[in-house]
């Protein structure tokens, strides 16, 4: 597996200083533990609750697992930038043009401290990012509305504000899962080196068609 240079930033918060690092390896992850607030709540379940799940992601080609770590051993936030699963619509733009923000989450007590923004920043330093179309799909039924004390529409607006500074914009699509709820959101960032024919194919792909 190809290894990439790790990048990191440090973030000072009222709860202490964090290190946010890209391209965390399975070996890195193995030394860490999840914050206890990741897990299953009354109306919300974290996507990743075991180190092994992130270790498996970190082994996939070109994937960047970004971790926000407190006290050198404590995962309080994470993000995953990876190729979509082969059965997903977005995998049809070949070869490996689209990369998904597969997950982004911050432990409840660490939220509203600009950690999510730092995680997205570290995802976007991927050395191949200008060759790719990076995208994010937000499904309202996966959001921690109780923990954030927000409506689905407020959460949607928060996610848009999070990604827009990094070059993402909202796109329309007829993808069935996204269309199930009006609050759902699809955003993408097209790299500067993506050729025009690929950009055009992406436009058609959003509606399940080919040129």
N, CA, C and O of each residue as an XYZ file, in Angstrom:
844
protein
N       0.842     -1.190      0.000
C       0.000      0.000      0.000
C       0.882      1.247      0.000
O       1.852      1.326      0.755
N       0.551      2.204     -0.833
C       1.294      3.450     -0.891
C       1.089      4.262      0.379
O      -0.040      4.429      0.839
N       2.181      4.767      0.944
C       2.093      5.588      2.144
C       2.314      7.055      1.786
O       3.182      7.381      0.976
N       1.539      7.917      2.385
C       1.636      9.345      2.137
C       2.219     10.052      3.351
O       2.175      9.548      4.473
N       2.763     11.228      3.094
C       3.296     12.045      4.180
C       2.145     12.495      5.071
O       1.112     12.954      4.582
N       2.327     12.362      6.366
C       1.315     12.817      7.311
C       1.464     14.316      7.544
O       2.573     14.833      7.679
N       0.333     14.995      7.586
C       0.306     16.410      7.938
C      -0.477     16.557      9.226
O      -1.378     15.766      9.502
N      -0.140     17.565     10.017
C      -0.882     17.769     11.250
C      -0.918     19.244     11.631
O      -0.039     20.030     11.277
N      -1.954     19.579     12.356
C      -2.087     20.899     12.932
C      -2.398     20.726     14.406
O      -2.859     19.669     14.836
N      -2.139     21.778     15.177
C      -2.473     21.764     16.595
C      -3.542     22.808     16.846
O      -3.489     23.916     16.312
N      -4.504     22.440     17.660
C      -5.650     23.306     17.922
C      -5.835     23.455     19.426
O      -5.980     22.468     20.147
N      -5.828     24.700     19.889
C      -6.063     24.969     21.304
C      -7.556     25.127     21.548
O      -8.225     25.868     20.829
N      -8.081     24.442     22.549
C      -9.492     24.520     22.906
C      -9.609     24.725     24.413
O      -8.634     24.521     25.137
N     -10.778     25.121     24.894
C     -10.963     25.246     26.345
C     -10.758     23.935     27.101
O     -10.524     23.943     28.310
N     -10.846     22.821     26.397
C     -10.663     21.512     27.030
C      -9.239     20.981     26.883
O      -8.930     19.885     27.352
N      -8.376     21.758     26.234
C      -7.003     21.323     26.056
C      -6.574     21.357     24.601
O      -7.387     21.591     23.707
N      -5.293     21.124     24.373
C      -4.758     21.165     23.016
C      -4.968     19.829     22.308
O      -4.829     18.758     22.899
N      -5.308     19.928     21.023
C      -5.511     18.744     20.194
C      -4.492     18.703     19.073
O      -4.017     19.737     18.604
N      -4.165     17.495     18.653
C      -3.398     17.288     17.432
C      -4.344     16.677     16.404
O      -4.996     15.670     16.677
N      -4.419     17.285     15.224
C      -5.252     16.755     14.141
C      -4.324     16.325     13.028
O      -3.640     17.157     12.432
N      -4.292     15.026     12.739
C      -3.300     14.456     11.816
C      -3.977     13.690     10.693
O      -4.944     12.961     10.916
N      -3.456     13.864      9.480
C      -3.957     13.131      8.311
C      -3.196     11.817      8.128
O      -2.134     11.609      8.715
N      -3.761     10.943      7.308
C      -3.138      9.668      6.929
C      -2.645      8.871      8.132
O      -1.528      8.354      8.141
N      -3.499      8.784      9.142
C      -3.149      7.952     10.288
C      -3.121      6.485      9.850
O      -4.029      6.017      9.163
N      -2.095      5.783     10.245
C      -1.911      4.395      9.840
C      -2.613      3.454     10.819
O      -2.973      3.862     11.924
N      -2.809      2.189     10.414
C      -3.370      1.232     11.372
C      -2.540      1.147     12.652
O      -3.082      0.960     13.742
N      -1.221      1.285     12.510
C      -0.356      1.236     13.685
C      -0.602      2.426     14.608
O      -0.621      2.284     15.831
N      -0.790      3.606     14.002
C      -1.122      4.795     14.799
C      -2.428      4.598     15.554
O      -2.521      4.859     16.754
N      -3.426      4.135     14.827
C      -4.770      4.011     15.390
C      -4.808      2.988     16.523
O      -5.549      3.145     17.493
N      -3.995      1.939     16.384
C      -3.985      0.857     17.360
C      -3.578      1.337     18.758
O      -3.909      0.706     19.762
N      -2.869      2.441     18.805
C      -2.383      2.959     20.088
C      -3.404      3.866     20.780
O      -3.177      4.319     21.902
N      -4.527      4.128     20.109
C      -5.469      5.131     20.582
C      -6.774      4.508     21.064
O      -7.067      3.347     20.777
N      -7.547      5.290     21.795
C      -8.868      4.845     22.246
C      -9.891      5.913     21.918
O      -9.557      7.095     21.837
N     -11.138      5.502     21.729
C     -12.228      6.426     21.434
C     -12.711      7.119     22.708
O     -12.736      6.521     23.783
N     -13.088      8.374     22.572
C     -13.775      9.071     23.645
C     -15.048      8.296     23.985
O     -15.704      7.742     23.103
N     -15.384      8.265     25.261
C     -16.533      7.459     25.714
C     -17.862      7.949     25.145
O     -18.842      7.204     25.159
N     -17.920      9.194     24.639
C     -19.189      9.698     24.112
C     -19.459      9.253     22.681
O     -20.552      9.484     22.164
N     -18.485      8.618     22.031
C     -18.801      7.952     20.776
C     -19.556      6.673     21.121
O     -19.230      5.995     22.096
N     -20.554      6.354     20.326
C     -21.304      5.136     20.601
C     -22.747      5.273     20.191
O     -23.059      5.984     19.236
N     -23.631      4.605     20.898
C     -25.051      4.599     20.578
C     -25.815      5.429     21.597
O     -25.733      5.177     22.799
N     -26.556      6.415     21.117
C     -27.400      7.246     21.966
C     -28.859      6.959     21.602
O     -29.139      6.120     20.747
N     -29.763      7.651     22.246
C     -31.185      7.353     22.062
C     -31.621      7.457     20.604
O     -32.369      6.606     20.121
N     -31.162      8.490     19.899
C     -31.583      8.688     18.508
C     -30.394      8.833     17.569
O     -30.510      9.414     16.489
N     -29.259      8.303     17.986
C     -28.049      8.517     17.182
C     -27.027      7.430     17.478
O     -26.842      7.005     18.618
N     -26.368      6.996     16.398
C     -25.312      6.001     16.560
C     -24.092      6.443     15.769
O     -24.200      6.747     14.581
N     -22.937      6.481     16.413
C     -21.699      6.841     15.733
C     -21.403      5.831     14.631
O     -21.691      4.642     14.769
N     -20.822      6.321     13.531
C     -20.505      5.434     12.416
C     -19.376      4.474     12.777
O     -19.434      3.283     12.470
N     -18.363      5.004     13.427
C     -17.234      4.166     13.851
C     -17.143      4.205     15.373
O     -17.015      5.278     15.965
N     -17.208      3.065     15.988
C     -17.122      2.990     17.444
C     -16.002      2.057     17.903
O     -15.803      1.862     19.102
N     -15.278      1.484     16.951
C     -14.170      0.584     17.287
C     -12.934      0.980     16.490
O     -13.022      1.375     15.328
N     -11.806      0.866     17.128
C     -10.559      1.193     16.451
C     -10.360      0.341     15.196
O      -9.814      0.809     14.197
N     -10.807     -0.912     15.262
C     -10.588     -1.823     14.137
C     -11.248     -1.319     12.858
O     -10.728     -1.529     11.762
N     -12.390     -0.655     12.998
C     -13.085     -0.132     11.822
C     -12.239      0.928     11.126
O     -12.141      0.934      9.899
N     -11.629      1.819     11.896
C     -10.770      2.838     11.309
C      -9.471      2.237     10.792
O      -8.939      2.691      9.779
N      -8.961      1.227     11.471
C      -7.749      0.541     10.995
C      -7.987     -0.052      9.608
O      -7.136      0.061      8.725
N      -9.142     -0.681      9.421
C      -9.461     -1.277      8.125
C      -9.550     -0.210      7.038
O      -9.081     -0.420      5.920
N     -10.155      0.943      7.368
C     -10.224      2.032      6.397
C      -8.828      2.532      6.034
O      -8.541      2.809      4.870
N      -7.975      2.641      7.033
C      -6.635      3.183      6.815
C      -5.791      2.304      5.901
O      -4.797      2.770      5.344
N      -6.170      1.051      5.741
C      -5.436      0.133      4.886
C      -5.840      0.231      3.418
O      -5.173     -0.339      2.554
N      -6.932      0.953      3.125
C      -7.417      1.039      1.751
C      -6.611      2.051      0.942
O      -6.103      3.033      1.483
N      -6.502      1.801     -0.345
C      -5.673      2.631     -1.226
C      -6.097      4.092     -1.195
O      -7.279      4.404     -1.344
N      -5.139      4.978     -1.002
C      -5.305      6.443     -1.074
C      -6.200      7.015      0.009
O      -6.458      8.218      0.012
N      -6.679      6.192      0.928
C      -7.575      6.667      1.974
C      -6.816      7.478      3.019
O      -5.711      7.118      3.425
N      -7.430      8.575      3.443
C      -6.873      9.355      4.551
C      -7.816      9.275      5.735
O      -8.952      9.744      5.672
N      -7.337      8.679      6.813
C      -8.046      8.703      8.088
C      -7.448      9.851      8.897
O      -6.263      9.841      9.230
N      -8.279     10.831      9.203
C      -7.842     12.010      9.945
C      -8.370     11.899     11.370
O      -9.561     11.675     11.582
N      -7.487     12.055     12.335
C      -7.881     11.929     13.727
C      -7.568     13.202     14.500
O      -6.514     13.813     14.319
N      -8.498     13.588     15.362
C      -8.260     14.645     16.351
C      -8.006     13.942     17.677
O      -8.869     13.226     18.186
N      -6.824     14.151     18.228
C      -6.383     13.383     19.389
C      -6.058     14.316     20.553
O      -5.330     15.297     20.392
N      -6.597     14.003     21.707
C      -6.301     14.726     22.938
C      -5.453     13.839     23.847
O      -5.588     12.615     23.843
N      -4.590     14.467     24.615
C      -3.759     13.750     25.594
C      -2.947     12.624     24.956
O      -2.607     11.642     25.615
N      -2.638     12.778     23.661
C      -1.766     11.850     22.916
C      -2.381     10.482     22.653
O      -1.841      9.726     21.845
N      -3.480     10.136     23.297
C      -4.018      8.778     23.140
C      -5.531      8.723     22.956
O      -6.094      7.635     22.836
N      -6.192      9.867     22.931
C      -7.647      9.904     23.082
C      -8.285     10.484     21.821
O      -8.125     11.675     21.556
N      -9.011      9.668     21.027
C      -9.670     10.136     19.814
C     -10.938     10.895     20.182
O     -11.866     10.322     20.753
N     -10.977     12.204     19.850
C     -12.177     13.002     20.130
C     -12.871     13.451     18.840
O     -13.949     14.043     18.887
N     -12.258     13.171     17.705
C     -12.866     13.488     16.423
C     -12.182     12.705     15.326
O     -11.012     12.343     15.453
N     -12.908     12.440     14.243
C     -12.302     11.716     13.133
C     -12.987     12.075     11.824
O     -14.128     12.536     11.805
N     -12.276     11.857     10.747
C     -12.812     12.004      9.404
C     -12.157     10.979      8.505
O     -11.016     10.580      8.735
N     -12.878     10.552      7.479
C     -12.345      9.565      6.538
C     -12.622     10.047      5.120
O     -13.768     10.306      4.752
N     -11.565     10.164      4.333
C     -11.677     10.474      2.905
C     -11.265      9.235      2.148
O     -10.117      8.802      2.246
N     -12.193      8.650      1.384
C     -11.946      7.355      0.756
C     -12.727      7.237     -0.544
O     -13.659      8.003     -0.794
N     -12.340      6.273     -1.366
C     -13.114      5.988     -2.563
C     -14.461      5.388     -2.178
O     -14.547      4.670     -1.182
N     -15.510      5.664     -2.940
C     -16.821      5.092     -2.623
C     -16.841      3.582     -2.830
O     -16.020      3.029     -3.562
N     -17.789      2.930     -2.176
C     -17.967      1.490     -2.391
C     -18.328      1.241     -3.849
O     -19.003      2.066     -4.465
N     -17.889      0.116     -4.411
C     -18.096     -0.146     -5.850
C     -19.551     -0.100     -6.285
O     -19.836      0.234     -7.435
N     -20.489     -0.432     -5.382
C     -21.904     -0.473     -5.786
C     -22.558      0.908     -5.778
O     -23.693      1.045     -6.234
N     -21.883      1.918     -5.280
C     -22.467      3.252     -5.229
C     -22.386      3.941     -6.587
O     -21.459      3.707     -7.363
N     -23.366      4.787     -6.859
C     -23.412      5.521     -8.124
C     -22.096      6.254     -8.409
O     -21.627      6.281     -9.547
N     -21.510      6.845     -7.368
C     -20.362      7.733     -7.554
C     -19.087      6.984     -7.921
O     -18.104      7.591     -8.345
N     -19.108      5.674     -7.759
C     -17.952      4.874     -8.161
C     -17.896      4.679     -9.665
O     -16.887      4.202    -10.185
N     -18.963      5.038    -10.379
C     -19.028      4.808    -11.825
C     -18.125      5.757    -12.607
O     -17.817      5.502    -13.771
N     -17.700      6.851    -11.975
C     -16.807      7.783    -12.644
C     -15.392      7.258    -12.481
O     -14.735      7.516    -11.473
N     -14.933      6.528    -13.471
C     -13.667      5.809    -13.361
C     -12.551      6.526    -14.119
O     -12.830      7.340    -14.998
N     -11.295      6.234    -13.790
C     -10.850      5.358    -12.710
C     -10.621      6.139    -11.418
O      -9.813      7.067    -11.381
N     -11.319      5.769    -10.384
C     -11.123      6.332     -9.050
C     -11.048      7.855     -9.049
O     -10.135      8.443     -8.468
N     -12.009      8.480     -9.700
C     -12.002      9.940     -9.777
C     -12.646     10.557     -8.539
O     -12.184     11.588     -8.050
N     -13.711      9.934     -8.028
C     -14.443     10.524     -6.923
C     -13.992      9.938     -5.590
O     -13.799      8.730     -5.455
N     -13.830     10.823     -4.613
C     -13.495     10.410     -3.255
C     -14.526     11.007     -2.304
O     -14.886     12.180     -2.412
N     -14.986     10.194     -1.387
C     -16.059     10.595     -0.480
C     -15.529     10.974      0.894
O     -14.656     10.304      1.446
N     -16.068     12.056      1.434
C     -15.908     12.309      2.867
C     -16.821     11.296      3.538
O     -17.991     11.561      3.817
N     -16.250     10.139      3.783
C     -17.010      8.974      4.233
C     -17.567      9.150      5.638
O     -18.604      8.583      5.982
N     -16.876      9.932      6.438
C     -17.326     10.163      7.805
C     -16.658     11.418      8.337
O     -15.522     11.732      7.981
N     -17.370     12.122      9.184
C     -16.782     13.199      9.972
C     -17.603     13.311     11.245
O     -18.821     13.481     11.197
N     -16.936     13.216     12.370
C     -17.651     13.223     13.644
C     -16.743     13.754     14.741
O     -15.537     13.511     14.747
N     -17.348     14.481     15.664
C     -16.650     14.993     16.839
C     -17.450     14.574     18.065
O     -18.677     14.669     18.078
N     -16.752     14.115     19.088
C     -17.412     13.714     20.327
C     -18.220     14.875     20.901
O     -17.821     16.034     20.785
N     -19.351     14.562     21.517
C     -20.313     15.588     21.917
C     -19.699     16.730     22.729
O     -19.953     17.897     22.431
N     -18.909     16.421     23.736
C     -18.407     17.491     24.601
C     -17.316     18.338     23.930
O     -16.955     19.398     24.441
N     -16.794     17.878     22.797
C     -15.739     18.598     22.092
C     -16.277     19.405     20.904
O     -15.490     20.000     20.166
N     -17.568     19.436     20.709
C     -18.135     20.141     19.563
C     -18.120     21.660     19.759
O     -17.928     22.159     20.868
N     -18.330     22.385     18.643
C     -18.352     23.855     18.652
C     -17.001     24.438     19.060
O     -16.932     25.505     19.669
N     -15.923     23.718     18.714
C     -14.574     24.183     19.024
C     -13.678     24.174     17.784
O     -12.452     24.155     17.896
N     -14.307     24.189     16.590
C     -13.625     24.259     15.301
C     -12.803     23.004     14.979
O     -11.904     23.032     14.138
N     -13.128     21.918     15.658
C     -12.416     20.663     15.404
C     -12.816     20.084     14.056
O     -11.960     19.611     13.308
N     -14.119     20.115     13.733
C     -14.573     19.579     12.448
C     -13.912     20.316     11.291
O     -13.523     19.696     10.302
N     -13.784     21.628     11.407
C     -13.115     22.403     10.363
C     -11.664     21.982     10.209
O     -11.158     21.889      9.090
N     -10.994     21.727     11.316
C      -9.613     21.246     11.256
C      -9.504     19.883     10.608
O      -8.533     19.604      9.906
N     -10.498     19.023     10.837
C     -10.501     17.693     10.228
C     -10.664     17.806      8.710
O      -9.944     17.153      7.955
N     -11.622     18.644      8.263
C     -11.796     18.835      6.822
C     -10.529     19.431      6.207
O     -10.118     19.029      5.119
N      -9.921     20.375      6.891
C      -8.672     20.974      6.396
C      -7.614     19.910      6.152
O      -6.928     19.949      5.132
N      -7.472     18.970      7.062
C      -6.469     17.915      6.909
C      -6.848     16.917      5.825
O      -5.970     16.330      5.193
N      -8.150     16.715      5.599
C      -8.564     15.873      4.464
C      -8.141     16.506      3.145
O      -7.715     15.814      2.221
N      -8.261     17.825      3.068
C      -8.035     18.529      1.805
C      -6.562     18.746      1.478
O      -6.248     19.314      0.431
N      -5.651     18.309      2.348
C      -4.225     18.368      1.991
C      -3.776     17.071      1.321
O      -2.584     16.858      1.101
N      -4.730     16.215      1.003
C      -4.425     14.973      0.269
C      -3.667     15.333     -1.008
O      -4.112     16.207     -1.751
N      -2.531     14.682     -1.283
C      -1.721     15.054     -2.460
C      -2.411     14.831     -3.796
O      -1.971     15.372     -4.811
N      -3.493     14.039     -3.821
C      -4.216     13.795     -5.069
C      -5.491     14.625     -5.180
O      -6.261     14.445     -6.124
N      -5.723     15.525     -4.241
C      -7.035     16.170     -4.158
C      -7.376     16.969     -5.410
O      -8.549     17.062     -5.770
N      -6.380     17.549     -6.084
C      -6.680     18.337     -7.280
C      -6.929     17.475     -8.508
O      -7.296     17.986     -9.566
N      -6.730     16.165     -8.369
C      -7.043     15.230     -9.453
C      -8.417     14.590     -9.259
O      -8.871     13.822    -10.106
N      -9.071     14.904     -8.155
C     -10.285     14.200     -7.756
C     -11.484     15.134     -7.666
O     -11.347     16.356     -7.599
N     -12.662     14.519     -7.668
C     -13.886     15.191     -7.254
C     -14.214     14.648     -5.866
O     -14.652     13.507     -5.717
N     -13.996     15.480     -4.859
C     -14.325     15.088     -3.492
C     -15.779     15.438     -3.225
O     -16.245     16.498     -3.641
N     -16.496     14.567     -2.542
C     -17.913     14.828     -2.302
C     -18.313     14.426     -0.892
O     -17.654     13.623     -0.232
N     -19.406     15.009     -0.464
C     -19.967     14.738      0.852
C     -21.470     14.546      0.710
O     -22.143     15.357      0.074
N     -21.997     13.479      1.298
C     -23.431     13.230      1.313
C     -23.911     13.279      2.758
O     -23.413     12.541      3.608
N     -24.872     14.145      3.033
C     -25.433     14.235      4.372
C     -26.846     13.688      4.394
O     -27.743     14.226      3.746
N     -27.036     12.611      5.149
C     -28.372     12.025      5.323
C     -28.909     12.454      6.684
O     -28.273     12.195      7.705
N     -30.063     13.103      6.715
C     -30.562     13.674      7.955
C     -30.830     12.627      9.030
O     -30.776     12.939     10.219
N     -31.121     11.377      8.624
C     -31.420     10.357      9.622
C     -30.158      9.853     10.323
O     -30.260      9.069     11.267
N     -28.977     10.281      9.887
C     -27.732      9.888     10.557
C     -27.203     10.982     11.478
O     -26.192     10.775     12.150
N     -27.863     12.145     11.528
C     -27.331     13.290     12.267
C     -27.701     13.238     13.744
O     -28.773     12.760     14.114
N     -26.808     13.731     14.571
C     -27.029     13.777     16.014
C     -27.757     15.076     16.356
O     -27.165     16.001     16.911
N     -29.035     15.136     16.024
C     -29.811     16.355     16.238
C     -30.005     16.646     17.725
O     -29.964     17.803     18.144
N     -30.216     15.598     18.521
C     -30.379     15.793     19.953
C     -29.103     16.352     20.583
O     -29.144     17.296     21.373
N     -27.976     15.751     20.218
C     -26.716     16.181     20.805
C     -26.337     17.599     20.423
O     -25.658     18.290     21.184
N     -26.773     18.040     19.244
C     -26.470     19.395     18.781
C     -27.592     20.393     19.066
O     -27.429     21.599     18.879
N     -28.742     19.868     19.526
C     -29.908     20.707     19.812
C     -30.269     21.569     18.602
O     -30.435     22.785     18.700
N     -30.382     20.902     17.476
C     -30.701     21.567     16.214
C     -31.847     20.856     15.524
O     -32.101     19.674     15.759
N     -32.535     21.600     14.666
C     -33.460     20.971     13.728
C     -32.644     20.404     12.574
O     -31.465     20.721     12.421
N     -33.275     19.570     11.770
C     -32.575     19.012     10.612
C     -32.140     20.112      9.653
O     -31.056     20.034      9.075
N     -32.963     21.128      9.477
C     -32.608     22.225      8.581
C     -31.424     23.028      9.120
O     -30.554     23.437      8.351
N     -31.386     23.251     10.407
C     -30.256     23.958     11.012
C     -28.976     23.147     10.868
O     -27.909     23.700     10.601
N     -29.085     21.836     11.046
C     -27.910     20.978     10.906
C     -27.409     20.998      9.472
O     -26.204     21.042      9.223
N     -28.337     20.966      8.539
C     -27.978     21.028      7.120
C     -27.193     22.309      6.815
O     -26.181     22.275      6.115
N     -27.663     23.415      7.339
C     -26.978     24.689      7.119
C     -25.588     24.686      7.751
O     -24.643     25.249      7.200
N     -25.479     24.048      8.911
C     -24.178     23.941      9.567
C     -23.189     23.158      8.713
O     -22.026     23.543      8.593
N     -23.652     22.053      8.118
C     -22.768     21.245      7.281
C     -22.333     22.008      6.035
O     -21.178     21.914      5.620
N     -23.246     22.758      5.440
C     -22.885     23.567      4.276
C     -21.825     24.594      4.646
O     -20.869     24.796      3.898
N     -21.986     25.244      5.792
C     -21.004     26.244      6.233
C     -19.654     25.607      6.535
O     -18.615     26.247      6.366
N     -19.659     24.370      6.974
C     -18.414     23.667      7.268
C     -17.603     23.406      6.010
O     -16.385     23.585      6.010
N     -18.265     22.982      4.934
C     -17.546     22.550      3.739
C     -17.296     23.671      2.717
O     -16.334     23.600      1.952
N     -18.138     24.685      2.700
C     -17.999     25.735      1.685
C     -16.627     26.418      1.677
O     -16.118     26.691      0.590
N     -16.000     26.711      2.821
C     -14.688     27.374      2.786
C     -13.593     26.549      2.110
O     -12.543     27.086      1.756
N     -13.831     25.258      1.931
C     -12.840     24.372      1.323
C     -13.145     24.078     -0.146
O     -12.598     23.138     -0.723
N     -14.020     24.886     -0.743
C     -14.296     24.760     -2.166
C     -15.449     23.855     -2.528
O     -15.676     23.604     -3.712
N     -16.185     23.354     -1.551
C     -17.351     22.517     -1.831
C     -18.546     23.414     -2.154
O     -18.686     24.510     -1.613
N     -19.395     22.925     -3.042
C     -20.658     23.595     -3.312
C     -21.760     22.559     -3.413
O     -21.512     21.389     -3.704
N     -22.974     23.007     -3.171
C     -24.106     22.092     -3.210
C     -24.523     21.828     -4.652
O     -24.547     22.737     -5.482
N     -24.853     20.565     -4.937
C     -25.322     20.162     -6.265
C     -26.651     19.430     -6.125
O     -26.911     18.775     -5.115
N     -27.482     19.550     -7.145
C     -28.713     18.770     -7.200
C     -28.413     17.397     -7.800
O     -27.465     17.233     -8.568
N     -29.228     16.429     -7.441
C     -29.069     15.068     -7.949
C     -30.393     14.334     -7.767
O     -31.211     14.711     -6.927
N     -30.596     13.287     -8.558
C     -31.781     12.452     -8.373
C     -31.434     11.136     -7.683
O     -32.226     10.193     -7.711
N     -30.261     11.066     -7.066
C     -29.870      9.851     -6.355
C     -30.944      9.540     -5.308
O     -31.247     10.397     -4.478
N     -31.528      8.332     -5.325
C     -32.729      8.051     -4.522
C     -32.575      8.299     -3.029
O     -33.472      8.875     -2.414
N     -31.468      7.883     -2.432
C     -31.313      8.061     -0.992
C     -31.240      9.535     -0.612
O     -31.782      9.943      0.415
N     -30.573     10.325     -1.432
C     -30.476     11.750     -1.152
C     -31.838     12.417     -1.295
O     -32.160     13.349     -0.558
N     -32.631     11.941     -2.240
C     -33.944     12.544     -2.506
C     -35.019     12.159     -1.489
O     -36.114     12.720     -1.505
N     -34.715     11.209     -0.610
C     -35.728     10.750      0.337
C     -36.188     11.845      1.289
O     -37.349     11.859      1.699
N     -35.289     12.766      1.647
C     -35.629     13.827      2.592
C     -35.137     15.162      2.038
O     -34.028     15.236      1.509
N     -35.939     16.209      2.149
C     -35.498     17.513      1.637
C     -34.306     18.074      2.401
O     -33.581     18.920      1.878
N     -34.091     17.612      3.636
C     -32.965     18.099      4.426
C     -31.637     17.496      3.975
O     -30.579     18.052      4.269
N     -31.674     16.376      3.270
C     -30.432     15.744      2.833
C     -29.653     16.680      1.918
O     -30.226     17.554      1.269
N     -28.344     16.484      1.877
C     -27.499     17.417      1.142
C     -26.380     16.672      0.416
O     -25.816     15.708      0.933
N     -26.076     17.138     -0.782
C     -24.969     16.594     -1.573
C     -24.072     17.760     -1.977
O     -24.519     18.706     -2.626
N     -22.814     17.680     -1.589
C     -21.852     18.729     -1.901
C     -20.616     18.105     -2.532
O     -20.283     16.953     -2.253
N     -19.946     18.861     -3.374
C     -18.751     18.338     -4.037
C     -17.756     19.454     -4.305
O     -18.110     20.630     -4.399
N     -16.511     19.049     -4.424
C     -15.403     19.945     -4.761
C     -14.668     19.329     -5.937
O     -14.173     18.206     -5.841
N     -14.592     20.049     -7.038
C     -13.901     19.548     -8.232
C     -12.477     20.074     -8.253
O     -12.262     21.287     -8.244
N     -11.505     19.177     -8.283
C     -10.108     19.558     -8.272
C      -9.723     20.334     -9.522
O     -10.313     20.144    -10.585
N      -8.740     21.203     -9.394
C      -8.342     22.076    -10.498
C      -7.784     21.310    -11.686
O      -7.789     21.829    -12.802
N      -7.301     20.085    -11.474
C      -6.722     19.301    -12.564
C      -7.681     18.268    -13.148
O      -7.279     17.445    -13.970
N      -8.948     18.306    -12.730
C      -9.942     17.381    -13.293
C     -10.302     17.868    -14.694
O     -10.728     19.013    -14.845
N     -10.143     17.031    -15.730
C     -10.389     17.480    -17.100
C     -11.862     17.782    -17.363
O     -12.749     17.310    -16.652
N     -12.096     18.575    -18.396
C     -13.452     19.031    -18.705
C     -14.393     17.873    -19.013
O     -15.561     17.908    -18.626
N     -13.900     16.848    -19.704
C     -14.783     15.727    -20.036
C     -15.231     14.980    -18.773
O     -16.340     14.448    -18.728
N     -14.366     14.940    -17.746
C     -14.749     14.312    -16.484
C     -15.771     15.169    -15.746
O     -16.702     14.645    -15.135
N     -15.597     16.476    -15.802
C     -16.565     17.383    -15.181
C     -17.942     17.204    -15.822
O     -18.963     17.200    -15.134
N     -17.955     17.058    -17.144
C     -19.215     16.875    -17.851
C     -19.845     15.535    -17.497
O     -21.060     15.439    -17.327
N     -19.006     14.492    -17.385
C     -19.517     13.170    -17.016
C     -20.105     13.198    -15.607
O     -21.100     12.526    -15.335
N     -19.497     13.969    -14.715
C     -20.020     14.112    -13.355
C     -21.402     14.760    -13.375
O     -22.292     14.366    -12.622
N     -21.569     15.736    -14.225
C     -22.872     16.403    -14.359
C     -23.948     15.393    -14.744
O     -25.038     15.392    -14.173
N     -23.638     14.538    -15.710
C     -24.612     13.523    -16.142
C     -24.828     12.462    -15.056
O     -25.945     11.996    -14.832
N     -23.730     12.097    -14.390
C     -23.806     11.047    -13.382
C     -24.730     11.434    -12.226
O     -25.372     10.569    -11.632
N     -24.800     12.708    -11.909
C     -25.665     13.160    -10.829
C     -27.124     12.790    -11.087
O     -27.926     12.699    -10.157
N     -27.455     12.578    -12.350
C     -28.823     12.197    -12.717
C     -28.897     10.774    -13.266
O     -29.854     10.403    -13.945
N     -27.865      9.984    -12.958
C     -27.867      8.585    -13.332
C     -27.797      8.325    -14.810
O     -28.286      7.300    -15.285
N     -27.189      9.248    -15.561
C     -27.089      9.123    -17.006
C     -25.627      9.234    -17.451
O     -24.745      9.603    -16.676
N     -25.411      8.912    -18.683
C     -24.070      9.072    -19.281
C     -24.210      9.953    -20.515
O     -25.271      9.976    -21.139
N     -23.148     10.684    -20.879
C     -23.237     11.600    -22.035
C     -23.646     10.869    -23.311
O     -23.765     11.490    -24.367
